[in-house]
Amino acid sequence: MKIYINNVKESWIIDRLTKEWFEENSDITTKYINKSDVIWISANWVWKKIPKKHLKSKKVICSVYHIDFEKFNEKSRKDFYELDKYVDEYHTISEISKLQIQKLTDKKITSIPFWVNQKNWFNIKDKKLLRDKYQISKNDYIVGSFQRDTEGFDLKSPKLIKGPDIFYSIVKEIYSKNKNLKVLLTGTRRQYLLEKFKEAEIPYLYFEMVDIQSLNELYNLLDLYIVTSRIEGGPQAILEAGLNKTPIVSTHVGVAPEILNDKSIFNPSEFDKAEPDINYAFNKSKQYIIPEGMEKFRKMFTDLYEN
């Protein structure tokens, strides 16, 4: 059996995960679609780049990460059902997303969170040395968010499914009680929050694009990582923060119920009740390290190929 993975090439996490898959599973993976038995459409919005003759002749698995039904218009529905003609099985990374996809198709849906690479995400014990490197005081209370905020077309309109407005409200409330707070942001399209923090004079540090080593260091600087999304597939940050023992809390989205303790999942109106559980998140995330985190994927592909 040989698997072909289509390239997303959007400087997104899927590109990194695809590279890791090739490195660890070269025995069952090919870069040539004509030599493949199974096609893995790693992101459903790029499926039209694959010639239909191959989709018709091979087994097809398609990953769908989440569905925003408020934006799921007639065109979205038409596109999904055109894709559905060629898909034998869907993959998603959370049970919440699986329930969404079940509303649209009766095809088999397998939910498997993505693996985490323990070479990239690990706890750095010397926090003082790390804070000195980034010129952060030991008294600073660092709250982080490492995902984009805006829709992209104007770099101002908030991407509401990611909840930047919720994040801002929470940070503003924390800052009113703790003037040692500083916000740590990474990633592109953070303009919405950057402008809000400037207006409110809330101190922040912003690193637009960093390499994996630096990103792991930034996780390790945090006193708290907050996921405020309304809709999510992952986010992968939950597993990354879990593995490097960053305190994390989240809204009830994506993989949060599968990785975090119930007490670490909050309703935005009751954020004060949320408590990080570092050891719980670490032990759950550890189940998805390489190679163990890839075994269920290999089984998913093998089962499809053999049946």
Secondary structure, DSSP 4 states (H G I P E B T S, - for coil): --EEE----SSSHHHHHHHHHHHH-TTSEES-GGG-SEEEESSGGGGGGS-HHHHHHSEEEEE-----TTS--HHHHHHHHHHHTT-SEEEESSHHHHHHHHTT--SEEEE-PPPB-TTT----S-HHHHHHHTT--TT-EEEEE-S--B-SSSS-SB-GGG-HHHHHHHHHHHHHH-TTEEEEEESS--HHHHHHHHHHT--EEEESS--HHHHHHHHHH-SEEEE--SS-S--HHHHHHHHTT--EEE-S-TTHHHHS-GGGB--GGGGGG----HHHHHHHHHTTBTTHHHHHHHHHHHHHHH-
